[in-house]
Every structure is written in C-alpha cells, then in structure tokens.
Amino acid sequence: MTPIVYGIPNCDTIKKTLDWFRKHNIEVTFHNYKKEGISKTLLNNWIKQVGWEVLLNKKGTTWKQLSEAEQASATNGKAVATLLAEHTSMIKRPVITLDSQVCVVGFDEAALLELAAKCK
C-alpha cells in the first residue's frame, strides 16, 4: 500500500512531509488538490473520519479573508465540506491517507512513524 499525501506543492509543511518520507525511503503518491481538485465526497469522507474541526485551518490567510458570514457558517461537517471544496487552501496540510483511511493530518512525526511501520 502506498500512502497518498494531499496538499499543495509550495507549502512548507508539504515540503517537510515529502522530505520526511524520502529520508525514510517510503514511496508516496502526492495529490496536488490545487491542480487535480478535491471532491466534496472525499472531503465528507475525511470529515466523518477525523471531524471537520481537525481539517479546517482557521490560522491561514484564506480563513481570515472570508466574510464574517462565511466564517459563521462553519458550524457542521456539511457546511465545512462546501467551504473547503471552494477554498482548498483552508484544508490543514498535509492530509495523508492509506487505503482510503486518514492516518495523519498536519505534520506529526509520531503519527508518521506509525504510518511508516504499516508501509514496510
């Protein structure tokens, strides 16, 4: 099984994550959701697995640039999936899946080590 790393290539956290996998000789597939897109179905699946609060990055510029009404609408999984589909930069990076299961959200070395054990 090959992990899939979802993100955008110019993100420092994505670069750090991909470097980590290279250093540990683990092959991954990179999904650039700016270029390849991301479906609401996939976002809803992730939200069911880890919760919308984990996926929604409220610290970034994109969130801060939303209107107060848009920010206020982020109260449940369905609403957040819609926001994230429209504003993919608000998805916390990286999201890493293995066999369609979310294993890691954000750079978490302990979680990456657990994932590495499953890949070898």
DAHU-V329889 format. One record per residue. N is the residue number from 1. SS is DSSP state (helix for helix, strand for strand, loop for the rest). D_FIRST is the distance of its C-alpha to the first C-alpha in Angstrom with 2 decimals. Layout:
BEGIN
n-><N | N>
ss-><SS | SS>
d_first-><D_FIRST | D_FIRST>
END
This chain:
BEGIN
n-><1 | 2 | 3 | 4 | 5 | 6 | 7 | 8 | 9 | 10 | 11 | 12 | 13 | 14 | 15 | 16 | 17 | 18 | 19 | 20 | 21 | 22 | 23 | 24 | 25 | 26 | 27 | 28 | 29 | 30 | 31 | 32 | 33 | 34 | 35 | 36 | 37 | 38 | 39 | 40 | 41 | 42 | 43 | 44 | 45 | 46 | 47 | 48 | 49 | 50 | 51 | 52 | 53 | 54 | 55 | 56 | 57 | 58 | 59 | 60 | 61 | 62 | 63 | 64 | 65 | 66 | 67 | 68 | 69 | 70 | 71 | 72 | 73 | 74 | 75 | 76 | 77 | 78 | 79 | 80 | 81 | 82 | 83 | 84 | 85 | 86 | 87 | 88 | 89 | 90 | 91 | 92 | 93 | 94 | 95 | 96 | 97 | 98 | 99 | 100 | 101 | 102 | 103 | 104 | 105 | 106 | 107 | 108 | 109 | 110 | 111 | 112 | 113 | 114 | 115 | 116 | 117 | 118 | 119 | 120>
ss-><loop | loop | strand | strand | strand | strand | strand | loop | loop | loop | loop | helix | helix | helix | helix | helix | helix | helix | helix | helix | helix | helix | helix | loop | loop | loop | loop | strand | strand | strand | strand | strand | loop | loop | loop | loop | loop | loop | loop | helix | helix | helix | helix | helix | helix | helix | helix | helix | helix | helix | loop | helix | helix | helix | helix | strand | loop | loop | loop | loop | helix | helix | helix | helix | helix | loop | loop | helix | helix | helix | helix | helix | loop | loop | loop | loop | helix | helix | helix | helix | helix | helix | helix | helix | helix | helix | loop | helix | helix | helix | strand | loop | loop | loop | strand | strand | strand | strand | loop | loop | strand | strand | strand | strand | strand | loop | loop | loop | helix | helix | helix | helix | helix | helix | helix | helix | helix | helix | helix | loop>
d_first-><0.00 | 3.78 | 6.58 | 9.54 | 12.89 | 15.82 | 19.27 | 22.05 | 22.33 | 25.78 | 24.93 | 25.49 | 22.93 | 20.22 | 21.52 | 21.50 | 17.90 | 16.71 | 19.08 | 17.70 | 14.17 | 16.08 | 18.26 | 15.53 | 13.95 | 10.54 | 9.44 | 9.23 | 10.44 | 13.87 | 15.56 | 19.30 | 20.79 | 24.26 | 23.74 | 21.17 | 22.45 | 21.04 | 22.07 | 24.05 | 21.92 | 18.82 | 21.18 | 22.65 | 19.34 | 18.69 | 22.33 | 22.09 | 19.29 | 20.85 | 24.31 | 25.94 | 27.68 | 24.49 | 23.43 | 26.95 | 28.06 | 31.83 | 32.48 | 31.96 | 34.57 | 33.36 | 33.92 | 37.28 | 38.34 | 37.89 | 41.10 | 42.10 | 41.70 | 38.09 | 37.30 | 39.19 | 37.17 | 33.96 | 34.64 | 31.94 | 28.44 | 29.74 | 31.96 | 29.41 | 26.83 | 29.68 | 30.52 | 27.01 | 26.63 | 29.97 | 29.50 | 25.89 | 27.11 | 27.62 | 23.95 | 23.28 | 21.00 | 18.22 | 16.26 | 12.64 | 10.27 | 6.93 | 6.88 | 10.44 | 11.64 | 13.55 | 12.94 | 15.43 | 18.47 | 20.59 | 20.33 | 20.11 | 19.53 | 19.48 | 16.70 | 14.76 | 15.42 | 14.18 | 10.84 | 10.86 | 11.63 | 8.58 | 6.43 | 9.05>
END
